[in-house]
């Protein structure tokens, strides 16, 4: 899959009572589980090896932050990538749980 095509690909979201994921086709995903009704425990971020370095994980991060903010959710990052993104984006700290 080409870089340009992925930049325009929308982010999908699956969600159920146990958790969910944000994903870009089969190329990248960010998964979480629920801890109560209002806390997302973000536990894993993956990007297809051949597509790394194209900003896909960062797009997923920003989408997750917007979703959590829009829905008054708290986020507990246990994924090292997501932890580092919160450090790089202190403006997002308001949603940390």
C-alpha positions in Angstrom: 0.0 0.0 0.0 1.4 3.4 -0.9 2.0 6.2 1.5 -0.3 8.7 -0.3 -3.2 6.3 -0.2 -2.8 5.7 3.5 -2.7 9.5 4.3 -6.2 9.8 2.8 -7.6 6.6 4.4 -10.1 7.2 7.2 -9.6 5.8 10.7 -12.3 3.2 11.6 -13.4 2.5 15.2 -14.7 -0.8 16.6 -16.1 -0.6 20.2 -17.9 -3.1 22.5 -18.4 -3.6 26.2 -14.9 -5.1 26.7 -12.9 -2.6 24.6 -12.2 -1.6 21.1 -9.7 -0.4 18.5 -9.0 2.4 16.2 -7.5 1.2 12.9 -6.4 2.1 9.4 -7.3 -0.8 7.1 -4.9 -3.7 7.9 -2.0 -1.3 8.2 -2.2 0.0 11.8 -4.2 -0.3 15.0 -4.5 1.1 18.5 -6.4 -1.1 20.9 -7.9 -0.5 24.3 -10.0 -2.2 27.0 -12.5 -0.6 29.3 -11.9 -0.1 33.0 -15.4 0.9 34.1 -17.6 3.0 32.0 -15.4 6.1 31.4 -11.8 4.8 31.4 -10.0 3.5 28.3 -6.8 1.5 29.1 -4.8 1.8 25.9 -2.7 -1.3 25.7 -1.3 -1.8 22.2 -0.3 0.1 19.1 0.9 -1.7 16.0 1.9 -0.6 12.5 2.7 -3.0 9.7 6.5 -3.3 9.5 6.6 -2.1 5.9 4.6 1.0 6.6 6.3 2.3 9.7 7.7 5.9 9.7 4.7 7.3 7.8 2.8 8.7 10.8 0.1 6.1 11.0 0.4 5.5 14.8 0.4 9.2 15.4 -2.8 9.6 13.4 -4.3 6.9 15.6 -3.1 8.6 18.8 -4.7 11.9 17.8 -7.9 10.2 16.8 -8.1 8.4 20.1 -7.4 11.6 22.1 -10.2 13.4 20.2 -12.6 10.5 20.8 -11.8 10.5 24.5 -12.1 14.2 24.8 -15.4 14.4 22.9 -16.8 11.7 25.1 -15.5 12.9 28.5 -13.4 9.7 28.9 -10.2 9.1 30.8 -7.2 7.4 29.3 -4.7 5.2 31.0 -1.8 4.5 28.7 0.0 1.1 29.2 1.4 1.0 25.7 4.9 2.5 25.6 4.2 4.3 22.4 1.1 6.0 23.8 2.9 6.9 27.0 5.6 8.6 24.9 3.0 10.4 22.9 1.4 11.9 26.0 4.9 13.1 27.1 5.4 14.7 23.7 1.9 16.3 23.8 1.4 17.7 27.3 -1.7 19.6 26.0 -3.5 16.2 26.0 -2.8 15.5 29.7 -6.3 16.6 30.8 -7.7 13.2 29.7 -5.1 11.1 31.5 -6.7 8.9 34.2 
